Amino acid sequence: MVNVVEILLELEASNFNNTGRSTRGRVVRTIPGGDLSCQVDDGIKSVAEPQGTYDSIDDARNALIEYWGKCNIALQSEFWKPKLSG
């Protein structure tokens, strides 16, 4: 069976820590059914992608923004090498 979604909102995040890369994500609605969910183009291994359904477009948009914030923190943590005090 073919899965069809309507793209309601597309966002782009850029200038992630230590990479300078950009990525995109979308808020979509299933057809039929009308469930709202998120899709992301790229991810970080240690950060779970937004899952499940959302009550509103704003809720899904906020989930994408929160996800990218967590990705940015993970990238900083992965590459962060503090100087050893001695």
MOGI-V468439 format. One record per residue. RES is the residue in one letter. OMEGA is omega in whole degrees, -180 to 180 (none if undefined). NEAR is the number of other C-alpha atoms within 12 Angstrom. D_LAST is the distance of its C-alpha to the last C-alpha in Angstrom with 1 decimal. Layout:
res:RES omega:OMEGA near:NEAR d_last:D_LAST
res:RES omega:OMEGA near:NEAR d_last:D_LAST
This chain:
res:M omega:180 near:3 d_last:62.8
res:V omega:175 near:7 d_last:61.3
res:N omega:-179 near:11 d_last:58.6
res:V omega:175 near:14 d_last:59.1
res:V omega:173 near:21 d_last:56.8
res:E omega:178 near:21 d_last:57.2
res:I omega:-177 near:21 d_last:54.2
res:L omega:-175 near:23 d_last:54.0
res:L omega:174 near:26 d_last:50.8
res:E omega:-180 near:22 d_last:48.4
res:L omega:175 near:25 d_last:45.0
res:E omega:175 near:22 d_last:42.4
res:A omega:-177 near:26 d_last:38.6
res:S omega:175 near:20 d_last:36.6
res:N omega:177 near:17 d_last:33.3
res:F omega:178 near:22 d_last:31.2
res:N omega:171 near:22 d_last:27.4
res:N omega:179 near:19 d_last:26.3
res:T omega:-176 near:16 d_last:29.9
res:G omega:-177 near:13 d_last:32.2
res:R omega:174 near:18 d_last:35.0
res:S omega:179 near:21 d_last:37.9
res:T omega:-180 near:26 d_last:39.9
res:R omega:175 near:23 d_last:43.0
res:G omega:-176 near:32 d_last:44.2
res:R omega:167 near:31 d_last:47.6
res:V omega:-176 near:38 d_last:49.3
res:V omega:176 near:33 d_last:52.5
res:R omega:179 near:27 d_last:55.6
res:T omega:175 near:21 d_last:57.3
res:I omega:-7 near:15 d_last:61.0
res:P omega:175 near:13 d_last:62.8
res:G omega:177 near:14 d_last:61.1
res:G omega:179 near:20 d_last:59.1
res:D omega:177 near:23 d_last:55.8
res:L omega:178 near:31 d_last:52.8
res:S omega:-179 near:35 d_last:49.7
res:C omega:170 near:39 d_last:46.8
res:Q omega:176 near:33 d_last:46.3
res:V omega:180 near:31 d_last:43.2
res:D omega:-174 near:20 d_last:43.0
res:D omega:179 near:23 d_last:39.4
res:G omega:177 near:27 d_last:36.8
res:I omega:-175 near:23 d_last:33.3
res:K omega:-174 near:12 d_last:33.3
res:S omega:-176 near:15 d_last:31.3
res:V omega:179 near:20 d_last:33.4
res:A omega:177 near:20 d_last:37.0
res:E omega:177 near:26 d_last:39.6
res:P omega:-178 near:30 d_last:41.9
res:Q omega:174 near:17 d_last:44.6
res:G omega:-180 near:18 d_last:47.9
res:T omega:-176 near:22 d_last:50.3
res:Y omega:-178 near:23 d_last:50.0
res:D omega:-177 near:18 d_last:52.5
res:S omega:176 near:20 d_last:52.3
res:I omega:179 near:24 d_last:51.1
res:D omega:178 near:19 d_last:48.7
res:D omega:-180 near:20 d_last:47.1
res:A omega:178 near:33 d_last:46.7
res:R omega:178 near:31 d_last:45.4
res:N omega:178 near:23 d_last:42.8
res:A omega:177 near:31 d_last:41.8
res:L omega:-179 near:37 d_last:41.2
res:I omega:177 near:28 d_last:39.1
res:E omega:178 near:21 d_last:37.0
res:Y omega:-179 near:30 d_last:36.7
res:W omega:175 near:35 d_last:35.4
res:G omega:178 near:24 d_last:32.9
res:K omega:177 near:24 d_last:31.6
res:C omega:-179 near:34 d_last:31.6
res:N omega:177 near:30 d_last:29.5
res:I omega:180 near:20 d_last:26.9
res:A omega:178 near:23 d_last:26.9
res:L omega:178 near:25 d_last:26.5
res:Q omega:-178 near:20 d_last:23.5
res:S omega:-177 near:16 d_last:21.9
res:E omega:-175 near:18 d_last:22.9
res:F omega:-176 near:13 d_last:21.3
res:W omega:177 near:13 d_last:18.3
res:K omega:180 near:10 d_last:15.0
res:P omega:177 near:9 d_last:12.2
res:K omega:177 near:6 d_last:9.2
res:L omega:177 near:5 d_last:6.2
res:S omega:-177 near:4 d_last:3.7
res:G omega:none near:3 d_last:0.0
